[in-house]
Amino acid sequence: MAGIYLHIPFCKKACHYCDFHFSTSSQYKDEMVLAILSELKLQKHYLNNETIETIYFGGGTPSLLSADEIKAILNLIYELFEVTANPEITLEANPDDLNPQKVNELRQTLINRFSIGIQSFYEEDLFWMNRSHNSKEAESAVKRIQDAGYENLTIDLIYGYPLLSDEKWISNIFKAVSFSVPHISAYCMTVEPATALASFINKGRQPPMNESQSAEQFLSLMRNLEAEGFEHYEISNFAKPGRYSRHNSNYWSGKSYLGIGPSAHSFKENIRQWNIANNKTYINSIGTGVIPFEVEILTEANRVNEYIMTSLRTAKGMDLQKIKSQYDQDYVTDLLNVSLKFFENNWIEQKGDMITLTTNGKLYADHIASELFVE
């Protein structure tokens, strides 16, 4: 089973913290849709006839696509690939796009899961982030999607930024819970170098992020959502039992996926490739029948390290037996030697061949993984 990711690189506004590839101009949207359709045709053999079980419209803001554009893309995917009988088809959406007319139009498509980028239910926070929606739209969008008959959706929240007091964060958590959604994703605010937020901080117009605040709010997130029956199945993701994101779970488990659109990444076996992050160049190149991408052949050590990074982020954890059987026993020996300090700090624990992060260890997930990387 494999997945397809479609990168739609357009947004109404530039969020101050975002470093994904996007454009606030929709000048080339029509040409981009045609290029995406052309790239799908060019890449129809990339997945070696694997059955597609997940399709994910990401971005950018893919909810800016019309229902007809979404239909055209999905129809072509079904024409070119073998799609399972019950695929997960996700659309990332901004709340302000989900007006009654748009939701009614989307009901005519095969979209069956929504990822709604709320980030906060507080007006001042949304203004600080430069989001395109307001707090009223944040609430009404979720209700409108549910009223339209969609039950499979996830809400995105952000924590760890100066305006977010602990009280406001708990309020955001329980507001999300109150909608009875089966899935919540929550991300710590990070300051990426080429963003407006980084510029504001460097110029003293905004305070830097507070690591202690971020850690406390992450711990609060885990306590409160787990008390509400959510399973913390990946560092940033919480779901009711059986309601994990199939698309992202496949990514963390190392399954193949095809990325379509500018800046989109693809992966199979030991090959990773990514398209150029420039809309016009992408469109022009696809127009000549050439996919503008770079490729990396992963070494055995690269693949082990990627497995360490992705598996430790999940509740299932890292399987030492898998590393032994697929790669080399020496990797496990070295890894266990390095991990002694993390056992002593109570950051990781081991049951049989499985190593998982403890609650405190989840605060240091990336650091732990990087320390365990093999040479």
KOLROPA-374859 format. One record per atom (N, C-alpha, C): x, y, z; residue in one letter. Coordinates in steps of 0.1 Angstrom, whole numbers, padded with zeros to 4 digits, always signed. Example, Ala and Ser with C-alpha at 12.3 -4.5 7.8 and 13.67 -1.06 7.14 Angstrom:
% KOLROPA-374859
+0132-0057+0078a/+0123-0045+0078a/+0132-0033+0078a/+0128-0022+0071s/+0137-0011+0071s/+0129+0000+0079s/
//
This chain:
% KOLROPA-374859
+0008-0012+0000m/+0000+0000+0000m/+0009+0013+0000m/+0004+0023-0007a/+0012+0035-0008a/+0003+0047-0007a/+0009+0059-0007g/+0001+0071-0006g/+0005+0081-0017g/-0003+0091-0019i/+0000+0102-0028i/-0003+0115-0021i/+0007+0124-0021y/+0006+0137-0015y/+0006+0147-0026y/-0003+0157-0025l/-0004+0168-0035l/-0002+0181-0029l/+0009+0188-0033h/+0012+0201-0027h/+0006+0212-0035h/-0004+0219-0028i/-0010+0231-0035i/-0004+0244-0029i/+0004+0251-0036p/+0013+0261-0031p/+0007+0275-0031p/-0006+0277-0026f/-0012+0290-0026f/-0018+0293-0013f/-0017+0305-0008c/-0023+0309+0005c/-0028+0323+0003c/-0039+0327+0011k/-0044+0340+0010k/-0034+0350+0017k/-0028+0345+0028k/-0019+0354+0036k/-0007+0345+0040k/+0004+0352+0043a/+0016+0345+0048a/+0016+0345+0063a/+0014+0333+0069c/+0015+0332+0084c/+0029+0336+0088c/+0031+0343+0099h/+0044+0348+0102h/+0054+0337+0106h/+0049+0325+0109y/+0058+0315+0114y/+0061+0304+0103y/+0054+0305+0092c/+0055+0294+0082c/+0067+0295+0073c/+0073+0283+0071d/+0084+0283+0061d/+0082+0272+0050d/+0069+0268+0049f/+0066+0259+0038f/+0066+0267+0025f/+0067+0260+0014h/+0066+0266+0001h/+0052+0270-0003h/+0050+0283-0005f/+0037+0288-0009f/+0038+0302-0016f/+0027+0306-0022s/+0027+0320-0028s/+0014+0326-0024s/+0014+0339-0020t/+0001+0346-0017t/-0005+0351-0030t/+0001+0349-0041s/-0005+0352-0054s/-0011+0340-0061s/-0023+0341-0065s/-0030+0329-0072s/-0028+0330-0087s/-0019+0339-0092q/-0018+0341-0106q/-0016+0329-0114q/-0009+0319-0109y/-0006+0307-0117y/-0015+0295-0113y/-0026+0297-0106k/-0033+0286-0100k/-0039+0277-0111k/-0044+0282-0122d/-0050+0274-0133d/-0039+0266-0139d/-0027+0272-0142e/-0016+0265-0148e/-0010+0255-0138e/-0011+0258-0125m/-0006+0248-0115m/-0014+0235-0115m/-0027+0237-0116v/-0036+0225-0116v/-0033+0217-0128v/-0031+0223-0140l/-0028+0216-0152l/-0014+0209-0151l/-0005+0216-0144a/+0009+0210-0143a/+0008+0198-0133a/+0000+0199-0123i/-0002+0187-0113i/-0008+0176-0121i/-0018+0178-0129l/-0024+0167-0137l/-0013+0161-0146l/-0005+0169-0152s/+0006+0164-0161s/+0016+0156-0153s/+0020+0161-0142e/+0030+0154-0134e/+0024+0140-0129e/+0012+0139-0126l/+0006+0126-0122l/+0008+0116-0134l/+0006+0121-0146k/+0007+0112-0158k/+0022+0108-0159k/+0031+0118-0157l/+0045+0115-0159l/+0050+0105-0148l/+0043+0105-0136q/+0048+0097-0125q/+0040+0085-0123q/+0032+0081-0133k/+0022+0070-0130k/+0029+0056-0127k/+0042+0055-0131h/+0049+0043-0128h/+0058+0043-0116h/+0059+0055-0109y/+0068+0057-0098y/+0066+0047-0087y/+0054+0044-0084l/+0051+0035-0072l/+0050+0020-0076l/+0054+0017-0088n/+0055+0003-0092n/+0042-0005-0090n/+0031+0002-0094n/+0018-0005-0093n/+0013-0008-0079n/+0019-0002-0069e/+0014-0004-0055e/+0000+0002-0055e/-0009-0004-0047t/-0022+0001-0045t/-0022+0014-0036t/-0029+0024-0040i/-0030+0036-0032i/-0041+0035-0021i/-0037+0038-0009e/-0047+0037+0002e/-0049+0051+0008e/-0040+0061+0006t/-0042+0074+0011t/-0039+0085+0000t/-0047+0095+0000i/-0044+0107-0009i/-0046+0119+0000i/-0036+0128+0000y/-0035+0139+0009y/-0033+0152+0001y/-0042+0161+0002f/-0040+0175-0004f/-0035+0184+0007f/-0022+0188+0006g/-0015+0196+0015g/-0011+0209+0009g/-0004+0217+0017g/+0001+0230+0011g/+0009+0238+0020g/+0009+0251+0019g/-0001+0258+0012g/-0015+0257+0018g/-0025+0261+0010t/-0039+0260+0014t/-0047+0253+0003t/-0048+0240+0003p/-0055+0233-0008p/-0070+0236-0008p/-0076+0241+0003s/-0090+0244+0003s/-0093+0256-0006s/-0082+0262-0012l/-0084+0273-0022l/-0088+0267-0035l/-0086+0254-0037l/-0090+0247-0050l/-0105+0247-0050l/-0110+0248-0062s/-0125+0246-0064s/-0128+0231-0063s/-0141+0228-0061a/-0145+0214-0061a/-0142+0207-0074a/-0144+0214-0085d/-0141+0209-0099d/-0127+0205-0100d/-0118+0214-0095e/-0103+0211-0096e/-0100+0199-0088e/-0106+0198-0076i/-0103+0186-0068i/-0108+0173-0075i/-0120+0174-0081k/-0126+0163-0088k/-0116+0159-0099k/-0111+0168-0107a/-0103+0165-0118a/-0090+0158-0114a/-0084+0162-0103i/-0072+0156-0098i/-0075+0142-0093i/-0086+0140-0085l/-0089+0127-0080l/-0094+0117-0091l/-0101+0122-0101n/-0105+0114-0112n/-0093+0108-0120n/-0083+0117-0122l/-0071+0112-0129l/-0063+0102-0120l/-0062+0104-0107i/-0055+0095-0098i/-0062+0081-0100i/-0075+0081-0099y/-0083+0068-0101y/-0081+0062-0114y/-0078+0070-0124e/-0076+0065-0138e/-0062+0059-0139e/-0052+0065-0133l/-0038+0061-0135l/-0033+0051-0125l/-0039+0050-0113f/-0035+0042-0102f/-0046+0032-0097f/-0042+0022-0091e/-0051+0013-0084e/-0053+0018-0070e/-0066+0022-0068v/-0069+0028-0055v/-0077+0018-0047v/-0074+0016-0034t/-0081+0007-0025t/-0096+0011-0024t/-0104+0002-0020a/-0119+0004-0020a/-0123+0014-0009a/-0114+0016+0001n/-0118+0025+0012n/-0106+0034+0015n/-0102+0043+0006p/-0091+0051+0008p/-0094+0063+0018p/-0083+0068+0024e/-0084+0080+0032e/-0080+0091+0023e/-0089+0101+0021i/-0086+0112+0012i/-0088+0125+0020i/-0077+0131+0023t/-0077+0143+0032t/-0075+0156+0025t/-0082+0166+0029l/-0080+0179+0024l/-0077+0188+0036l/-0065+0194+0036e/-0062+0205+0045e/-0070+0217+0042e/-0076+0224+0052a/-0084+0235+0049a/-0083+0246+0060a/-0084+0258+0055n/-0084+0270+0065n/-0099+0272+0068n/-0102+0276+0080p/-0116+0278+0084p/-0124+0288+0076p/-0117+0299+0071d/-0124+0309+0063d/-0128+0304+0049d/-0122+0293+0045d/-0126+0288+0032d/-0139+0279+0033d/-0142+0274+0045l/-0152+0264+0047l/-0166+0271+0049l/-0170+0280+0040n/-0183+0286+0040n/-0193+0276+0036n/-0206+0279+0038p/-0217+0270+0034p/-0216+0265+0020p/-0214+0274+0011q/-0213+0271-0004q/-0202+0261-0006q/-0190+0264-0001k/-0178+0256-0003k/-0180+0242+0002k/-0185+0241+0014v/-0188+0228+0021v/-0198+0220+0012v/-0208+0226+0008n/-0218+0219-0001n/-0212+0214-0014n/-0203+0222-0019e/-0196+0218-0032e/-0186+0206-0029e/-0179+0207-0017l/-0170+0196-0014l/-0177+0183-0011l/-0190+0183-0008r/-0197+0171-0006r/-0199+0163-0019r/-0197+0170-0030q/-0198+0163-0043q/-0185+0157-0047q/-0174+0158-0039t/-0161+0152-0042t/-0159+0140-0034t/-0148+0133-0036l/-0144+0121-0028l/-0137+0124-0015l/-0135+0137-0012i/-0128+0140+0001i/-0136+0134+0012i/-0129+0127+0021n/-0136+0121+0033n/-0130+0123+0046n/-0120+0132+0046r/-0113+0136+0058r/-0108+0151+0057r/-0110+0158+0068f/-0106+0172+0067f/-0095+0175+0078f/-0085+0182+0075s/-0075+0187+0085s/-0077+0202+0086s/-0083+0207+0096i/-0087+0221+0097i/-0076+0229+0105i/-0070+0239+0099g/-0059+0246+0105g/-0064+0257+0114g/-0069+0254+0126i/-0074+0264+0135i/-0063+0272+0142i/-0054+0265+0148q/-0042+0270+0155q/-0046+0276+0169q/-0056+0284+0169s/-0060+0290+0182s/-0075+0295+0180s/-0082+0295+0191f/-0096+0300+0191f/-0096+0314+0197f/-0084+0320+0198y/-0084+0334+0204y/-0080+0344+0193y/-0088+0354+0192e/-0087+0364+0181e/-0073+0371+0181e/-0068+0375+0193e/-0055+0381+0193e/-0044+0372+0189e/-0045+0359+0192d/-0035+0350+0187d/-0035+0348+0172d/-0046+0347+0166l/-0047+0346+0152l/-0042+0358+0145l/-0045+0370+0151f/-0039+0382+0145f/-0024+0382+0146f/-0019+0378+0157w/-0004+0378+0159w/+0003+0368+0149w/-0004+0357+0146m/+0001+0347+0137m/-0001+0352+0122m/-0009+0362+0120n/-0013+0366+0106n/-0021+0356+0099n/-0030+0349+0106r/-0039+0339+0100r/-0050+0346+0092r/-0055+0339+0083s/-0066+0346+0074s/-0080+0344+0080s/-0082+0336+0091h/-0095+0335+0096h/-0096+0341+0110h/-0108+0343+0115n/-0110+0348+0129n/-0115+0337+0138n/-0117+0340+0151s/-0121+0330+0161s/-0135+0325+0158s/-0144+0333+0153k/-0157+0329+0150k/-0157+0319+0139k/-0149+0321+0129e/-0148+0312+0117e/-0142+0299+0122e/-0132+0300+0132a/-0126+0287+0136a/-0136+0278+0142a/-0146+0283+0150e/-0156+0274+0155e/-0166+0270+0145e/-0171+0280+0137s/-0182+0276+0128s/-0177+0267+0117s/-0165+0267+0113a/-0160+0258+0103a/-0161+0243+0107a/-0157+0241+0120v/-0158+0227+0125v/-0172+0222+0125v/-0181+0230+0131k/-0195+0227+0132k/-0201+0225+0118k/-0197+0233+0108r/-0203+0232+0095r/-0199+0219+0088r/-0186+0215+0090i/-0181+0203+0084i/-0189+0191+0090i/-0190+0191+0103q/-0198+0180+0110q/-0212+0180+0106q/-0218+0192+0105d/-0233+0192+0101d/-0235+0187+0087d/-0224+0188+0079a/-0225+0183+0065a/-0223+0168+0064a/-0221+0162+0076g/-0220+0147+0076g/-0206+0141+0077g/-0196+0150+0078y/-0182+0145+0079y/-0179+0143+0093y/-0175+0131+0097e/-0171+0128+0110e/-0156+0127+0112e/-0149+0124+0101n/-0135+0121+0102n/-0127+0134+0099n/-0123+0141+0110l/-0116+0153+0108l/-0106+0155+0120l/-0096+0163+0117t/-0086+0167+0127t/-0085+0182+0128t/-0082+0186+0140i/-0080+0201+0143i/-0066+0203+0146i/-0060+0213+0140d/-0046+0217+0143d/-0045+0228+0153d/-0037+0227+0163l/-0034+0237+0173l/-0019+0240+0174l/-0016+0252+0179i/-0002+0256+0181i/+0000+0261+0195i/+0011+0257+0202y/+0014+0261+0215y/+0028+0266+0216y/+0032+0273+0227g/+0045+0277+0230g/+0049+0290+0224g/+0040+0299+0223y/+0043+0313+0218y/+0039+0323+0228y/+0045+0335+0228p/+0044+0344+0239p/+0030+0348+0244p/+0021+0350+0234l/+0007+0354+0238l/-0001+0343+0245l/+0004+0331+0244l/-0005+0319+0248l/-0002+0316+0263l/-0010+0321+0272s/-0008+0318+0286s/-0012+0303+0288s/-0009+0298+0300d/-0013+0284+0302d/-0028+0282+0303d/-0034+0293+0308e/-0049+0292+0309e/-0055+0292+0295e/-0050+0301+0286k/-0055+0301+0273k/-0053+0288+0265k/-0041+0282+0268w/-0038+0269+0262w/-0048+0258+0266w/-0050+0257+0279i/-0060+0247+0284i/-0074+0250+0278i/-0077+0262+0277s/-0090+0266+0270s/-0091+0261+0256s/-0080+0263+0248n/-0079+0259+0234n/-0081+0244+0234n/-0074+0237+0242i/-0074+0222+0243i/-0089+0217+0245i/-0095+0223+0255f/-0109+0218+0258f/-0119+0223+0248f/-0117+0234+0242k/-0126+0239+0231k/-0125+0229+0219k/-0113+0224+0216a/-0112+0214+0206a/-0118+0201+0210a/-0116+0197+0222v/-0123+0185+0227v/-0138+0185+0226v/-0143+0197+0229s/-0158+0199+0230s/-0165+0196+0217s/-0157+0197+0206f/-0163+0194+0193f/-0165+0179+0190f/-0159+0171+0199s/-0160+0156+0197s/-0153+0151+0184s/-0142+0158+0181v/-0134+0153+0169v/-0126+0141+0173v/-0123+0132+0164p/-0116+0120+0167p/-0101+0122+0167p/-0096+0134+0163h/-0081+0135+0161h/-0078+0150+0163h/-0067+0152+0170i/-0061+0166+0173i/-0046+0165+0171i/-0041+0175+0162s/-0027+0176+0161s/-0023+0189+0167s/-0012+0189+0175a/-0007+0201+0182a/+0008+0202+0180a/+0012+0214+0175y/+0026+0217+0172y/+0032+0228+0180y/+0044+0226+0184c/+0051+0237+0192c/+0056+0247+0182c/+0054+0260+0185m/+0058+0271+0177m/+0073+0271+0176m/+0078+0270+0164t/+0093+0270+0162t/+0096+0282+0153t/+0108+0288+0155v/+0112+0300+0147v/+0121+0295+0136v/+0116+0295+0124e/+0124+0291+0112e/+0131+0303+0107e/+0143+0301+0102p/+0152+0313+0098p/+0146+0323+0088p/+0140+0318+0078a/+0135+0327+0067a/+0121+0331+0068a/+0116+0333+0081t/+0102+0337+0083t/+0101+0351+0088t/+0089+0356+0087a/+0087+0370+0093a/+0089+0369+0108a/+0085+0358+0115l/+0086+0357+0129l/+0101+0358+0133l/+0110+0351+0126a/+0124+0352+0129a/+0129+0366+0127a/+0125+0373+0117s/+0129+0387+0115s/+0124+0396+0126s/+0112+0394+0131f/+0106+0402+0142f/+0114+0400+0154f/+0118+0388+0157i/+0126+0385+0169i/+0140+0391+0168i/+0146+0389+0156n/+0160+0394+0154n/+0160+0410+0156n/+0149+0416+0152k/+0149+0431+0153k/+0143+0436+0167k/+0140+0426+0176g/+0136+0430+0189g/+0121+0434+0189g/+0113+0431+0178r/+0099+0435+0178r/+0090+0424+0184r/+0096+0412+0186q/+0089+0401+0193q/+0099+0395+0202q/+0094+0390+0214p/+0103+0382+0223p/+0105+0368+0217p/+0117+0362+0220p/+0119+0349+0216p/+0110+0339+0222p/+0109+0327+0217m/+0101+0316+0223m/+0107+0312+0236m/+0099+0308+0245n/+0103+0304+0259n/+0103+0289+0260n/+0114+0282+0261e/+0115+0267+0261e/+0107+0261+0273e/+0108+0268+0284s/+0101+0263+0296s/+0086+0263+0294s/+0081+0274+0288q/+0067+0276+0285q/+0063+0265+0276q/+0070+0263+0265s/+0067+0252+0255s/+0066+0238+0262s/+0076+0235+0270a/+0077+0222+0277a/+0064+0220+0286a/+0061+0230+0294e/+0050+0229+0303e/+0037+0228+0295e/+0035+0235+0284q/+0023+0234+0276q/+0022+0221+0269q/+0033+0215+0265f/+0033+0202+0259f/+0029+0191+0270f/+0035+0192+0282l/+0031+0183+0292l/+0016+0184+0295l/+0011+0196+0296s/-0003+0199+0298s/-0012+0192+0287s/-0007+0194+0275l/-0014+0188+0263l/-0015+0173+0265l/-0004+0166+0268m/-0005+0152+0270m/-0014+0148+0281m/-0013+0154+0293r/-0021+0150+0304r/-0036+0152+0301r/-0040+0163+0295n/-0054+0166+0293n/-0060+0158+0282n/-0053+0156+0271l/-0059+0148+0260l/-0060+0133+0264l/-0049+0128+0270e/-0050+0114+0274e/-0061+0112+0284e/-0064+0122+0293a/-0075+0120+0302a/-0088+0120+0295a/-0089+0126+0283e/-0101+0127+0275e/-0102+0115+0266e/-0093+0105+0267g/-0095+0093+0259g/-0087+0093+0246g/-0079+0103+0244f/-0070+0103+0232f/-0058+0095+0234f/-0053+0088+0224e/-0041+0081+0224e/-0030+0090+0218e/-0019+0091+0225h/-0008+0099+0220h/+0001+0091+0211h/-0003+0089+0198y/+0003+0079+0190y/+0015+0084+0182y/+0017+0097+0182e/+0029+0103+0176e/+0032+0117+0183e/+0044+0121+0183i/+0047+0133+0192i/+0037+0144+0190i/+0033+0147+0178s/+0024+0159+0176s/+0009+0155+0174s/+0006+0142+0175n/-0007+0137+0171n/-0014+0129+0182n/-0027+0131+0183f/-0035+0125+0193f/-0048+0120+0187f/-0052+0108+0189a/-0065+0103+0183a/-0072+0094+0192a/-0085+0094+0190k/-0093+0084+0197k/-0090+0070+0192k/-0092+0059+0199p/-0088+0046+0195p/-0093+0043+0181p/-0083+0038+0172g/-0087+0034+0159g/-0088+0046+0149g/-0085+0058+0153r/-0087+0069+0145r/-0074+0077+0141r/-0064+0069+0140y/-0051+0075+0136y/-0052+0080+0122y/-0043+0090+0118s/-0042+0094+0104s/-0035+0083+0097s/-0042+0077+0087r/-0036+0066+0079r/-0024+0071+0071r/-0026+0083+0065h/-0015+0088+0056h/-0002+0090+0064h/-0003+0098+0075n/+0009+0101+0082n/+0015+0088+0089n/+0006+0079+0093s/+0011+0067+0099s/+0019+0059+0089s/+0015+0059+0077n/+0022+0052+0067n/+0036+0058+0064n/+0036+0071+0065y/+0049+0079+0064y/+0059+0075+0075y/+0054+0074+0087w/+0062+0071+0099w/+0067+0056+0098w/+0059+0048+0092s/+0063+0034+0091s/+0071+0030+0079s/+0075+0041+0071g/+0084+0038+0060g/+0078+0033+0047g/+0064+0035+0045k/+0058+0031+0033k/+0061+0041+0021k/+0059+0036+0009s/+0062+0045-0002s/+0052+0055-0004s/+0056+0067-0009y/+0046+0077-0012y/+0051+0085-0024y/+0042+0091-0032l/+0045+0099-0043l/+0041+0113-0040l/+0050+0123-0042g/+0047+0137-0039g/+0045+0144-0053g/+0034+0151-0054i/+0031+0158-0067i/+0030+0173-0064i/+0036+0181-0072g/+0036+0196-0070g/+0049+0202-0066g/+0051+0215-0067p/+0063+0221-0063p/+0067+0219-0049p/+0079+0215-0046s/+0085+0212-0033s/+0080+0199-0027s/+0072+0191-0034a/+0067+0179-0029a/+0078+0168-0029a/+0078+0160-0018h/+0088+0149-0017h/+0082+0136-0020h/+0090+0127-0025s/+0086+0113-0028s/+0096+0103-0022s/+0091+0091-0019f/+0100+0081-0013f/+0096+0067-0017f/+0106+0059-0020k/+0104+0045-0022k/+0117+0037-0020k/+0117+0026-0014e/+0129+0018-0012e/+0140+0026-0005e/+0151+0029-0013n/+0162+0037-0007n/+0164+0050-0015n/+0153+0055-0021i/+0153+0067-0029i/+0144+0077-0024i/+0149+0089-0022r/+0141+0101-0019r/+0143+0111-0029r/+0133+0118-0033q/+0134+0129-0043q/+0124+0140-0040q/+0127+0152-0044w/+0119+0163-0041w/+0119+0173-0053w/+0107+0178-0056n/+0106+0188-0067n/+0111+0202-0063n/+0114+0209-0073i/+0118+0223-0071i/+0108+0231-0065i/+0112+0240-0056a/+0103+0249-0048a/+0101+0262-0055a/+0097+0262-0067n/+0095+0275-0075n/+0083+0272-0084n/+0072+0279-0082n/+0060+0277-0090n/+0062+0278-0105n/+0067+0289-0109k/+0068+0291-0124k/+0078+0281-0130k/+0089+0279-0124t/+0099+0269-0129t/+0093+0256-0130t/+0086+0252-0120y/+0079+0239-0119y/+0069+0238-0131y/+0060+0248-0133i/+0050+0248-0143i/+0057+0247-0157i/+0067+0255-0159n/+0074+0255-0172n/+0081+0242-0175n/+0087+0236-0165s/+0094+0223-0168s/+0084+0212-0170s/+0074+0211-0162i/+0064+0201-0165i/+0058+0202-0179i/+0057+0215-0183g/+0051+0217-0197g/+0060+0212-0208g/+0072+0209-0205t/+0081+0203-0215t/+0083+0188-0213t/+0075+0183-0203g/+0076+0169-0200g/+0087+0164-0191g/+0093+0174-0184v/+0104+0171-0175v/+0100+0175-0161v/+0102+0165-0152i/+0099+0168-0138i/+0112+0174-0131i/+0111+0186-0126p/+0123+0193-0121p/+0125+0189-0106p/+0133+0178-0104f/+0135+0173-0091f/+0150+0170-0088f/+0153+0169-0075e/+0166+0164-0071e/+0164+0150-0064e/+0174+0142-0064v/+0172+0129-0059v/+0184+0126-0049v/+0181+0118-0039e/+0191+0113-0030e/+0190+0098-0028e/+0201+0091-0030i/+0201+0076-0028i/+0205+0074-0013i/+0197+0069-0005l/+0199+0068+0009l/+0209+0056+0012l/+0219+0059+0019t/+0229+0048+0023t/+0222+0040+0034t/+0228+0028+0038e/+0222+0020+0048e/+0221+0028+0061e/+0231+0035+0064a/+0231+0043+0077a/+0220+0054+0076a/+0218+0060+0065n/+0208+0070+0063n/+0194+0064+0066n/+0192+0052+0061r/+0179+0045+0063r/+0177+0041+0078r/+0188+0037+0084v/+0187+0033+0098v/+0183+0046+0106v/+0190+0057+0103n/+0188+0069+0111n/+0174+0075+0109n/+0169+0073+0096e/+0155+0078+0094e/+0146+0069+0102e/+0148+0056+0102y/+0139+0048+0110y/+0140+0051+0125y/+0152+0054+0130i/+0153+0058+0144i/+0145+0071+0147i/+0146+0081+0138m/+0139+0094+0140m/+0124+0092+0139m/+0119+0085+0129t/+0105+0084+0128t/+0099+0074+0138t/+0105+0063+0141s/+0099+0053+0150s/+0099+0059+0164s/+0109+0066+0169l/+0109+0071+0182l/+0098+0081+0185l/+0093+0087+0174r/+0083+0097+0176r/+0069+0091+0178r/+0068+0078+0176t/+0055+0071+0177t/+0054+0063+0190t/+0041+0060+0193a/+0039+0053+0206a/+0044+0039+0204a/+0044+0033+0192k/+0049+0020+0190k/+0064+0019+0193k/+0071+0029+0189g/+0086+0029+0193g/+0095+0023+0183g/+0107+0021+0186m/+0118+0016+0178m/+0120+0001+0180m/+0120-0006+0170d/+0121-0021+0170d/+0135-0025+0168d/+0142-0029+0178l/+0156-0033+0177l/+0157-0046+0168l/+0148-0055+0168q/+0148-0067+0160q/+0147-0063+0145q/+0140-0053+0142k/+0139-0048+0128k/+0152-0043+0123k/+0159-0036+0132i/+0172-0031+0128i/+0182-0042+0126i/+0182-0052+0135k/+0190-0064+0134k/+0188-0072+0121k/+0175-0074+0118s/+0172-0083+0107s/+0174-0076+0094s/+0171-0063+0093q/+0172-0056+0080q/+0185-0050+0077q/+0193-0047+0088y/+0205-0040+0086y/+0217-0047+0092y/+0221-0044+0105d/+0233-0049+0110d/+0232-0049+0125d/+0237-0060+0131q/+0237-0062+0146q/+0245-0051+0152q/+0256-0047+0146d/+0265-0037+0152d/+0258-0024+0154d/+0248-0020+0146y/+0240-0008+0148y/+0233-0008+0161y/+0228-0020+0164v/+0220-0021+0177v/+0230-0021+0189v/+0241-0027+0188t/+0251-0027+0198t/+0255-0012+0201t/+0259-0005+0191d/+0263+0009+0193d/+0251+0017+0198d/+0240+0015+0193l/+0228+0023+0197l/+0225+0021+0212l/+0226+0008+0217l/+0223+0006+0231l/+0234+0012+0240l/+0246+0012+0235n/+0257+0018+0243n/+0254+0033+0245n/+0250+0040+0234v/+0248+0054+0235v/+0235+0057+0243v/+0226+0048+0243s/+0213+0050+0250s/+0213+0049+0265s/+0224+0044+0271l/+0225+0042+0285l/+0221+0054+0293l/+0226+0066+0289k/+0224+0078+0296k/+0209+0082+0295k/+0202+0078+0284f/+0188+0082+0283f/+0180+0073+0292f/+0184+0060+0294f/+0177+0051+0304f/+0179+0057+0318f/+0191+0062+0321e/+0194+0067+0334e/+0186+0080+0337e/+0184+0088+0327n/+0176+0100+0328n/+0160+0097+0328n/+0157+0084+0326n/+0143+0081+0325n/+0136+0088+0313n/+0144+0089+0302w/+0138+0095+0290w/+0133+0084+0280w/+0139+0072+0281i/+0135+0061+0272i/+0133+0049+0281i/+0125+0039+0276e/+0123+0026+0283e/+0122+0015+0273e/+0125+0003+0277q/+0126-0008+0268q/+0117-0020+0273q/+0109-0025+0264k/+0102-0037+0267k/+0105-0047+0256k/+0112-0058+0259g/+0116-0067+0248g/+0125-0060+0239g/+0122-0061+0226d/+0130-0054+0216d/+0125-0040+0212d/+0115-0035+0219m/+0109-0022+0216m/+0115-0011+0226m/+0119+0000+0220i/+0123+0012+0228i/+0114+0023+0225i/+0108+0029+0236t/+0099+0040+0234t/+0103+0051+0243t/+0098+0063+0240l/+0101+0075+0248l/+0092+0075+0260l/+0097+0079+0272t/+0088+0082+0283t/+0081+0095+0281t/+0072+0099+0291t/+0066+0112+0290t/+0076+0123+0290t/+0086+0122+0299n/+0096+0133+0299n/+0105+0132+0287n/+0108+0120+0282g/+0116+0118+0270g/+0110+0125+0258g/+0097+0126+0257k/+0090+0132+0246k/+0094+0147+0245k/+0098+0153+0256l/+0103+0167+0255l/+0116+0168+0247l/+0123+0157+0246y/+0137+0157+0240y/+0138+0148+0228y/+0127+0145+0222a/+0126+0135+0211a/+0137+0136+0200a/+0137+0148+0195d/+0147+0151+0184d/+0161+0149+0189d/+0164+0154+0201h/+0178+0153+0206h/+0182+0139+0208h/+0173+0131+0214i/+0175+0117+0217i/+0178+0109+0204i/+0169+0112+0194a/+0171+0105+0181a/+0185+0108+0174a/+0188+0121+0175s/+0201+0125+0168s/+0213+0119+0175s/+0212+0118+0189e/+0223+0111+0196e/+0224+0096+0193e/+0213+0090+0189l/+0213+0076+0186l/+0217+0073+0172l/+0218+0083+0163f/+0221+0081+0149f/+0234+0073+0148f/+0234+0064+0138v/+0246+0056+0136v/+0255+0063+0126v/+0268+0060+0126e/+0277+0066+0117e/+0277+0059+0103e/
//
